[in-house]
Amino acid sequence: MLQSSLFMRHLVRVALKECDDVRIRREQALTACCLAVAAETDTGLETARRAAMLMDCLGALRAAHAPGRALQLGMGEFRQGLRAPLAPLLPPPGDVDDQFGELRLMDGAGLVRDALEDLCREHLVPQAALDRHWPWARVRAEQEERRLFEVMRRLEPEEYREARALLAECPAGPLRVLRKRWDRLWMRFDFFEAVSDWPWCQLEGWWYPCPKCRWPMRVVETGQEVEVRCEAHRARGVHYRLSLERGGRGVAPTLVGTGRASEPVVGLPASVDHLALSRPVWRYGVLPTLLEIELRDRLKAQAHVRVEMWPGELRPDEYDLRITVAVPGRRVRTWRVDAKDWASAAALAKALLEREPKPYALCIVVPDHQGHEVAYLKARLTGRRTKVLTLTRLVEQVKRAARGVR
Ligand SMILES: [Zn+2]
């Protein structure tokens, strides 16, 4: 009896180890594909350098496949494969459900998909061959998210709340404005970079803040057309095209809104004294903070509902929001909420699984446009006292509770 249960445990361990092995191999393969797409679509690269990078990526991709199942793939097929769903390029998934197979890294026009850099950072598996070319890929998303929250953790609770609000209100702009607004936090918050170092957001020497998150929007040129869009808010209708009417010298080119949320925007000079929060701080600091603020605002006028921002019972960064519904004569209901806006649901699930479980039930809120990933996240987080839902679903749930509906 003991023998057989030991044997069973051994089998389970072997199966788990195999699963981990496949997971890592698939992440390695995804990293190689992301970096290959970045090289493939970087118009500033010399041909010889691009070819060398693609060779490195193909080498890394081949190495990610198990020895007995070598990938028979030439350079031409590899480049073709990058333009389609990734499944044929990746090691077989076995029991691993990471949804990488359906991922498309390029769109129909051969352009790199938005948030590719975040996706790569979230799944990054360090590979010496690739590291040489891609300094931005060296830091994993979780490490960068942790560094941000380490800095935040050292702040006094009052300063912490101030910093969170500033993340949402002041993520980019002229140096003198930022310095004034961030004031006493300025020296401790060394996450700003010069917009002039970011070619991807520049249009003839100008950059455009997104009307929703105020961070630089991406400039995408396809043939004659130029599209300017926020990588996070394009799905919510934040995109523009370049106007055919040209302004004079020293005037930013005019953008024409093409989406339902394309409020008028004005270009700012992409000079060394215009700064923006680093990309990881935008993704893992600014975007979730905006979700939290939206959640608070949508529940503000609701009777019997109380929303506290960054309340944390022990520390203000413990979780993001506490929502309490107290309808007279009914049991008080509480939601402890963490907002997350990751490019990859698989990487988010992994990061959440690596955390210590909390002593209370936690609600993970994701943006509405990630609604199709909720079921996957729920399945990965089974048994963790963690609920996952979109912002709108949570608002509906709280409002129902406030009306006394069970
Ligand atoms: Zn935005």
Boltz pocket constraint, residues with backbone or C-beta under 6 A from the ligand:
constraints:
  - pocket:
      binder: B
      contacts: [[A, 210], [A, 211], [A, 212], [A, 213], [A, 214], [A, 215], [A, 230], [A, 231], [A, 232], [A, 233], [A, 238]]
      max_distance: 6.0
